[in-house]
């Protein structure tokens, strides 16, 4: 080995050892991981990277989408969940512009991720690595909502609650359909989750490119918003991709299943079987990199890591100091096989 590389390897090894030492006490932390990640108000100032799977991971170097933009308003600001991978934030900005060209007033943005991703204190099983985002079916009003209004404005369901899995024709419009299908049209978007009734409505009425319908996946809830998921970024070794979307438009038996009793039946306990207390996810259940992300230093301010503002460090492609985190988790990257998202039973995985 050339002597010129030995100092570099030594420094890299030292940085890895230092990062590992900083994170070591966290590995033994037995508090729920959602409490640890939910307590972080700012991201880890590191090179941007998603670690783990959509429902079991974290993100370093996340950026925030501004609370207000020319074509969007972020909702539920008190949750502090408008953070994501720069590729997701950039897509939302572009989508907001394209939505207005369709005749949609603007986007009301729901949850993206927490500052460092990870499990949330409430709500989602996914949204953990900065590559998921919720969009309300409610169009943006023609005025800026106050912080209180954003926290309290009720959702608007697209379903007729007096009927089983039926879209309310008084609320659902052709523009809603075009909005969902536009989201599915971007190459980096892997899935768009909607309520099964909305999927069926699209299957019955969509006249455009039906090949895109395969990306639109039926799932529980999602009658008040739709959920955009983008692929793992190219070259992101620590990001666990989901199984590929099945071929076809999805307007088949897999959709018909949602209109049977099976998805909605309560699980029947087995005779003499004692209830099992759900296991709480701890930091040790997540990729090893997540302890380093959790221990990482925060930026000086939110503005510094808001997309389009402050320093370009987090979203310009520059490498932040301590980017040797990749070495800490190199062996961990292949530890978990790619597959479907684990979600709480008895509900099936998002497919």
Phi, psi and omega per residue, in radians:
X1 nan 2.364 3.141
X2 -1.110 2.415 -3.112
X3 -1.137 -0.390 -3.100
X4 -1.209 -0.373 -3.114
X5 -1.553 -0.293 -3.060
X6 -1.093 -0.757 3.083
X7 -1.085 -0.637 3.136
X8 -1.141 -0.778 3.133
X9 -1.129 -0.663 3.123
X10 -1.088 -0.797 -3.129
X11 -1.138 -0.701 3.113
X12 -1.112 -0.742 3.122
X13 -1.128 -0.661 3.116
X14 -1.130 -0.717 3.127
X15 -1.134 -0.717 3.110
X16 -1.095 -0.781 -3.140
X17 -1.081 -0.708 -3.136
X18 -1.129 -0.805 3.124
X19 -1.083 -0.756 3.138
X20 -1.103 -0.686 3.141
X21 -1.151 -0.689 3.123
X22 -1.114 -0.690 -3.066
X23 -1.469 -0.311 -3.027
X24 -0.903 -0.824 -3.131
X25 -1.057 -0.489 -3.120
X26 -1.245 -0.507 -3.126
X27 -1.043 -0.514 -3.124
X28 -1.563 -0.004 -3.113
X29 -1.158 2.153 -3.100
X30 -1.807 0.038 3.038
X31 -1.167 2.668 3.102
X32 -0.968 2.398 -3.131
X33 -1.043 -0.526 -3.120
X34 -1.129 -0.536 3.105
X35 -1.251 -0.683 -3.129
X36 -1.168 -0.821 -3.119
X37 -1.319 -0.588 3.127
X38 -1.176 -0.366 -3.122
X39 -1.445 -0.250 -3.106
X40 -1.428 2.143 -3.093
X41 -1.634 -0.300 -3.125
X42 -2.330 2.769 -3.103
X43 -1.325 3.007 3.023
X44 -1.441 2.206 -3.076
X45 -1.422 1.386 -3.114
X46 -2.368 3.031 3.032
X47 -1.044 2.378 -3.081
X48 -1.111 2.245 3.102
X49 -2.827 2.425 3.039
X50 -1.717 2.291 -3.117
X51 -2.084 2.290 3.112
X52 1.595 -2.803 -3.108
X53 -1.809 2.996 -3.065
X54 -1.011 -0.497 -3.123
X55 -2.028 0.297 3.138
X56 -2.806 1.340 -3.075
X57 -3.059 -2.779 -3.104
X58 -2.820 3.094 3.110
X59 -2.438 2.370 3.018
X60 -1.768 2.561 3.066
X61 1.149 0.599 3.097
X62 -1.201 2.721 3.047
X63 -2.158 2.726 3.138
X64 -1.726 2.486 2.952
X65 -1.432 2.415 3.112
X66 -0.960 2.580 3.138
X67 -1.060 -0.507 3.139
X68 -2.315 2.421 3.057
X69 -2.445 3.047 -3.127
X70 -1.099 -0.401 -3.122
X71 -2.275 0.352 3.140
X72 -2.742 2.806 2.921
X73 -2.397 2.299 3.111
X74 -1.446 2.362 -3.095
X75 -1.814 2.911 3.091
X76 0.864 0.916 -3.048
X77 -1.051 -0.536 -3.102
X78 -1.132 -0.311 3.126
X79 -1.317 -0.375 -3.120
X80 1.003 0.889 -3.102
X81 -2.157 0.565 3.130
X82 -1.805 0.605 -3.136
X83 -1.879 2.565 3.127
X84 -2.917 3.134 3.037
X85 -1.158 2.473 3.133
X86 -0.923 -0.570 3.115
X87 -1.152 -0.635 3.078
X88 -1.211 -0.761 -3.132
X89 -1.111 -0.716 3.106
X90 -1.124 -0.669 3.108
X91 -1.122 -0.732 3.142
X92 -1.092 -0.679 3.094
X93 -1.093 -0.804 3.127
X94 -1.129 -0.756 -3.133
X95 -1.058 -0.671 3.138
X96 -1.080 -0.655 3.115
X97 -1.224 -0.762 3.137
X98 -1.166 -0.596 3.123
X99 -1.110 -0.697 3.121
X100 -1.142 -0.561 3.085
X101 -1.187 -0.394 3.089
X102 -1.448 -0.121 -3.079
X103 1.716 0.144 3.089
X104 -1.534 2.259 -3.040
X105 -1.030 -0.552 -3.086
X106 2.750 2.877 -3.060
X107 -1.620 2.430 2.873
X108 -1.748 1.993 -3.049
X109 -1.559 2.230 3.045
X110 -1.599 -2.562 -3.071
X111 -1.218 2.453 2.975
X112 -1.968 -1.471 3.040
X113 -2.609 2.941 2.997
X114 -1.321 2.933 -3.093
X115 -0.927 -0.627 3.108
X116 -2.065 0.349 -3.136
X117 1.162 -2.474 3.117
X118 1.358 3.085 3.112
X119 -1.081 2.546 -3.118
X120 -1.720 2.715 3.133
X121 -1.131 -0.488 3.132
X122 -2.629 2.688 3.015
X123 1.598 -2.091 -2.859
X124 -1.081 2.605 2.904
X125 -1.538 -0.503 -3.136
X126 -1.715 -2.544 -3.116
X127 1.078 0.507 -3.023
X128 -1.711 -0.271 -3.046
X129 -2.147 0.315 3.024
X130 1.359 0.266 -3.085
X131 -2.045 0.238 3.091
X132 -2.136 2.586 3.079
X133 -2.672 2.456 3.099
X134 -1.765 2.408 3.091
X135 -2.127 2.194 3.128
X136 -1.196 2.583 2.993
X137 -1.362 -0.164 3.071
X138 -1.394 2.211 3.120
X139 -1.225 2.680 3.128
X140 -1.147 2.331 3.098
X141 -1.238 2.970 -3.090
X142 -1.522 0.360 3.071
X143 -2.525 2.827 3.105
X144 -1.408 2.178 3.126
X145 -1.317 2.588 3.070
X146 -1.319 2.882 3.109
X147 -1.033 -0.671 3.135
X148 -1.160 -0.746 3.115
X149 -1.092 -0.666 -3.134
X150 -1.156 -0.536 3.110
X151 -1.415 -0.466 -2.987
X152 -1.920 -0.264 -3.121
X153 -1.017 2.168 -3.104
X154 -1.265 2.683 3.053
X155 -1.258 2.745 3.052
X156 -2.032 2.006 3.134
X157 -1.342 2.532 3.077
X158 -1.591 0.078 -3.083
X159 -1.785 2.629 2.979
X160 -1.508 1.793 -3.022
X161 -1.220 -0.132 3.090
X162 -1.493 -0.099 -3.123
X163 -2.264 2.798 -3.123
X164 -1.422 2.094 3.065
X165 0.761 1.075 -3.127
X166 -2.294 2.248 3.092
X167 -1.239 2.411 3.123
X168 -1.422 1.934 -3.088
X169 -1.171 -0.267 3.111
X170 -1.361 -0.305 -3.092
X171 -1.988 -0.710 -3.098
X172 -1.304 2.310 -3.130
X173 -2.222 2.963 3.088
X174 -1.128 -0.447 3.110
X175 -1.246 -0.633 3.029
X176 -1.003 -0.785 -3.125
X177 -1.090 -0.780 -3.132
X178 -1.139 -0.588 3.132
X179 -1.124 -0.834 3.131
X180 -1.088 -0.781 -3.093
X181 -1.233 -0.501 3.045
X182 -1.150 -0.725 3.095
X183 -1.031 -0.690 -3.130
X184 -1.262 -0.269 -3.032
X185 -1.372 -0.326 -3.088
X186 -1.286 2.350 -3.098
X187 -1.024 -0.588 -3.091
X188 -1.368 -0.237 3.112
X189 -1.399 2.187 -3.105
X190 -1.666 -0.635 -3.118
X191 -2.583 2.629 2.959
X192 -2.253 2.006 -3.093
X193 -1.584 2.307 3.098
X194 -2.423 2.932 3.048
X195 -1.130 2.561 3.125
X196 -0.948 -0.606 3.132
X197 -1.154 -0.627 3.126
X198 -1.248 -0.684 3.062
X199 -1.034 -0.789 3.140
X200 -1.110 -0.686 3.112
X201 -1.058 -0.739 3.119
X202 -1.161 -0.720 3.113
X203 -1.052 -0.636 -3.076
X204 -1.414 -0.410 -2.953
X205 -2.163 -0.329 -3.006
X206 -1.199 2.221 -3.095
X207 -1.849 -0.069 -3.110
X208 -1.499 -2.648 -3.127
X209 -1.169 1.865 -3.045
X210 -1.369 -0.187 3.089
X211 -1.133 -0.474 3.129
X212 -1.284 -0.323 -3.133
X213 -1.079 -0.452 3.140
X214 -1.095 -0.482 3.105
X215 -1.296 -0.391 -3.102
X216 -1.468 1.962 -2.992
X217 -1.940 2.306 3.111
X218 -1.358 2.486 -3.135
X219 -2.784 2.859 3.104
X220 -0.972 2.680 3.110
X221 1.125 -2.425 3.061
X222 0.913 0.598 3.038
X223 -1.722 -0.227 3.138
X224 -1.880 -0.261 3.124
X225 -2.647 2.877 2.965
X226 -2.094 2.772 -2.928
X227 -2.100 2.081 3.115
X228 -1.716 2.302 3.067
X229 -2.168 2.251 3.086
X230 -1.825 2.841 -3.099
X231 -1.229 2.820 2.964
X232 -1.028 2.346 3.120
X233 -1.015 2.604 3.122
X234 -1.006 2.323 3.106
X235 1.380 0.086 -3.126
X236 -1.459 1.531 -3.029
X237 -1.108 -0.522 -3.089
X238 -1.486 -0.095 -3.111
X239 -1.601 2.251 -3.098
X240 -1.640 1.932 -3.127
X241 -1.236 2.717 3.073
X242 -1.507 2.794 3.067
X243 -1.018 2.594 -3.112
X244 -1.082 2.600 3.068
X245 -1.119 2.364 3.102
X246 -1.016 2.659 3.127
X247 -1.209 2.786 3.135
X248 1.674 3.128 -3.088
X249 -1.561 -0.068 3.116
X250 1.336 0.100 3.126
X251 -1.644 1.034 -2.969
X252 -2.405 -2.669 -3.111
X253 -1.089 -0.527 3.135
X254 -1.131 -0.550 3.066
X255 -1.398 -0.711 -3.126
X256 -1.033 -0.535 3.139
X257 -0.999 -0.625 -3.123
X258 -1.146 -0.311 -3.110
X259 -1.740 0.262 3.007
X260 -1.803 3.119 -3.135
X261 -1.338 -0.428 -2.980
X262 -0.963 -0.838 -3.093
X263 -1.119 -0.393 -2.995
X264 -1.845 -0.085 -3.121
X265 -1.297 2.403 3.095
X266 -1.269 2.445 3.140
X267 -1.117 2.413 -3.133
X268 -1.619 2.108 3.135
X269 -1.176 2.486 3.117
X270 -1.302 2.654 -3.105
X271 -1.035 2.328 3.115
X272 1.116 0.219 3.123
X273 -1.514 2.216 -3.134
X274 -1.421 2.462 3.113
X275 -1.042 2.420 3.136
X276 -1.759 2.191 3.129
X277 -1.245 2.233 -3.131
X278 -0.990 2.402 3.134
X279 -1.395 2.307 -3.140
X280 -1.449 2.316 3.109
X281 -1.265 2.237 3.087
X282 -1.956 3.006 -3.096
X283 -1.052 -0.571 -3.129
X284 -1.165 -0.294 3.101
X285 -1.405 -0.279 -3.089
X286 -1.617 2.917 3.069
X287 -0.950 2.598 -3.091
X288 -1.008 -0.565 -3.130
X289 -1.058 -0.440 -3.048
X290 -1.178 -0.499 3.063
X291 -1.176 -0.653 3.111
X292 -1.194 -0.736 3.106
X293 -1.066 -0.762 -3.119
X294 -1.117 -0.606 -3.106
X295 -1.499 -0.151 -3.056
X296 -1.134 2.678 3.127
X297 -1.202 2.595 3.114
X298 -1.644 2.730 3.049
X299 -1.208 2.971 -3.096
X300 -1.198 -0.535 -3.094
X301 -2.716 2.854 3.081
X302 -1.143 -0.658 -3.121
X303 -1.028 -0.614 -3.110
X304 -1.078 -0.502 -3.090
X305 -2.084 0.494 3.015
X306 -1.674 2.289 -3.073
X307 -0.981 2.147 3.135
X308 1.573 -0.030 -3.123
X309 -2.212 3.079 3.001
X310 0.796 -2.480 -3.110
X311 -1.242 2.578 3.118
X312 -1.539 0.015 -3.012
X313 -0.878 -0.848 -2.977
X314 -1.347 -0.392 -3.042
X315 -2.284 0.250 -3.132
X316 -1.691 -0.130 -3.078
X317 1.673 -0.084 3.071
X318 -1.157 2.675 3.042
X319 -1.579 2.294 3.081
X320 -1.441 2.834 3.022
X321 -1.016 2.731 3.118
X322 1.166 0.492 3.117
X323 -1.284 0.038 3.073
X324 -1.278 0.117 3.006
X325 -0.947 -0.509 -3.130
X326 -1.045 -0.603 3.138
X327 -1.231 -0.525 -3.137
X328 -1.106 -0.602 -3.022
X329 -1.968 0.264 -3.087
X330 -0.994 -0.792 -3.127
X331 -1.284 -0.417 -3.097
X332 -1.350 -0.350 -3.018
X333 -1.083 -0.554 -3.088
X334 -1.785 0.202 -3.023
X335 -1.273 -0.527 -3.068
X336 -2.036 2.129 -3.108
X337 -1.165 2.627 3.088
X338 -1.183 2.541 3.127
X339 -3.137 -2.809 -3.121
X340 -1.323 2.798 -3.119
X341 -1.270 2.294 3.022
X342 -1.313 2.174 3.072
X343 -2.263 2.762 -3.080
X344 -1.016 2.314 3.044
X345 -1.248 2.759 0.111
X346 -1.527 0.116 -3.115
X347 -1.273 2.429 -3.123
X348 -1.252 2.841 3.137
X349 -1.154 2.630 3.026
X350 -1.176 2.198 -3.053
X351 -2.021 nan nan
